[in-house]
Amino acid sequence: MNRIYFDHNATTPVLDEVFDAMVPFLKDQWGNPSSIHWAGRGTRKAVEDARESVSALLNCTPIELIFTSSGTEGDNHAIKGLAYAQKNKGNHIITTKVEHPAVLSTCKHLQKEGFEVTYLDVDKDGLISLDELKAAITPKTILISVMYANNETGVLFPIKEIGQIAKEKGVAFHTDAVQAAGKIKIDVADLNVDLMTISGHKLYAPKGVGALFIKRGTRLVPLVHGGHQERNRRGGTENVAGIVAMGKASGIAIRDMEKETEHLKTLKERLEKGMTERVPHIKINGHPDKRLPNTANISFEFVEGESLLLNLDMKGIAASSGSACTSGSLEPSHVLVSMGLTHELSHGSVRFSLGKSNTVQEIDYLLEIMPPIVERMRSMSPLYAGAK
Amino acid sequence: MAKKGMTVLARKKVVVAMSGGVDSSTALALLVEQGYECIGVSMQLWDYSKKNDSSGATGGSCCTLDDIHDARRVAESLGVPFYVVNVEEAFSKEVVDYFVSSYLSGATPNPCIKCNQILKFEVLLKKALGLEADFLATGHYARIEDAPWGKKLVQGVDHSKDQSYFLFTMTQPQLERVLFPVGALTKKEVRERARALGLRTSEKAESQEICFVEEPSYADFLSTRINLPSGDIVDQRGRVLGAHKGLFNYTIGQRKGLNLSGGPFYVLDIDTINNRLVVGPQELLYSNGLIAGEVNWINPEARETAKESLTGVTAKIRYRHHGAPCKVAILPDGRIKAEFIEPEKAVAPGQAVVIYRDDEVLGGGWIECALK
């Protein structure tokens, strides 16, 4: 059976170059980067080289970057760390209804501790209103957290404009850039961002490593207390191999970005155009232009997205719908519901997120097998019979 | 996968509904052994995380995240693909809302039957067919056998574990597409097979309580959703004997928890119109028959006979009931009247009555009232 992977927003395969770069740090170079002796010196250099590579991806200085275990940890660290550090200044946080659970659950937790959180609505294109954002800011507001790109739809938020508003109001600004990093050019120097989360495994490094950009001068209460690693910002001996991998992956992302963006755009357009031509009653979700080059989120009316995914899986095609929860079950997407999609349409959504290794042939294979699957599922739907 | 040179036979595909317990685990293992192409599926019925978002502990007894984890691990150990399907919405609407509204109307609901009827044999069966499966299998102790007129539903070999009572709503198209692989085994044999195969669920305790009730009792669960005021406990003649704590706390035939002096008293009637609980001595608990609606006949010959009078049959009026010898007749409106040979105790509206001839389920319905 063909195995085709269209779920790069969930995770990406580890590139051979990345794997080769990290192997020495799983074998011969096992020293603790905090050690002063010969065993630690090599690994310390490797960690700092990686920090430089990753900082180049975001255009920040290396000392503004700490390594974490994941995007989720980065979001927790940024939001809780800032909230605790500024709790004497205020207790109000502004975010959106369409954030990743790493942000939403953290905010919900802070609400239990007495913080107040405003969750901004999005419009049908998946974007927030900047006027609503401005209106939501109060003298008690200490943090705005808005994602760079939405994981489900790929919708890109106006980070620069939000950063400008935050700066004018003197409020800290965090962005979860887990889906954007490596896929589009990011320049924190130009963005007025104070905190930015990224994750290794979304950019062809392995799971278990991420990074958090903390703009110089931003005070955060640490999430993980411990030794002096990461300049006292995060305790725990460094995940050297993972960090090296993330550094290598960042270098490759910078090197290949232009070419990759073109490649992904071509494939995505072929997919969306082909699907629109071949399958009636579909809707492409998210703003038509302000989207990641790799993400196509499509609602198939009269069909459950879940059933489509299982059928696709049986044909060897990996795609997804909404965000995977702990049980591996599929929740109705809070993102699509927030965008005002009908119940029917939000249940019938499938996310195809493309990556480096995908080919035109793979897209064409999907376009070939999808129409009969959708037709068969629809033939079992009483609603479809009524609509025909 | 067929080897090169072999004739490729299309293997029958089965979706196996896995609760995470030993019965459905063994059902899957047996089907794999028999050469079916299997897909394991667990239904996520209820969002336990809403209540236990920090502890992670769950009080329910089946289909919790831990159970889904077990189901997944069993499927993985047998090399079978496994999926979780989210059916929370249907479950909440068809099972939980029904459960709550039954108590509001003074009836004693049976959510397990509704769950089988709608979640398993409508929603999940449809999903299975959508995956191009030939069959849906579950771990029920019941059997489906060929009859001249179609498929008949028969009690499981292990009568002490028989679950055919919960399956009386099944239709012919469903019976044709459903497999009960453990119905031909005893519980003991199922555990032995599970043990021999090294299934991680082999020693797992059985689920007993209502799965979505995490509170200490169903009444505690109901009290979080509905507010029924307390009222009078009266005898047959309307004399006030005491006070009840909200009608949903009681079922027909209940003796404990009434806190009345004298007696013993038994609950005879739940009068939701006047918010009264009617109690009396045990002898008044007996009835001569019942009327049931929403009838489903599985055996068409029995239905024909019952248009006159169906004799030599027994009626189970609740799960684990011994089965009361009776005769059954279809009323002009399609409901059924069952007349017991000997008076029967505690007929509870809202429960199902299932009609058997020997070990075959002929049909059943939902009890509307007892005939005194």
Interface residues (C-beta under 8 A of the other chain):
Chain A: E306 S307 L310 N311 D313 M314 T326 S327 G328 S329 L330 E331 P332 R376 M377 M380
Chain B: S42 Q44 S49 L65 I68 H69 R72 P81 Y83 V84 V85 N86 E89 K126 K127 L129 G130 L131 E132
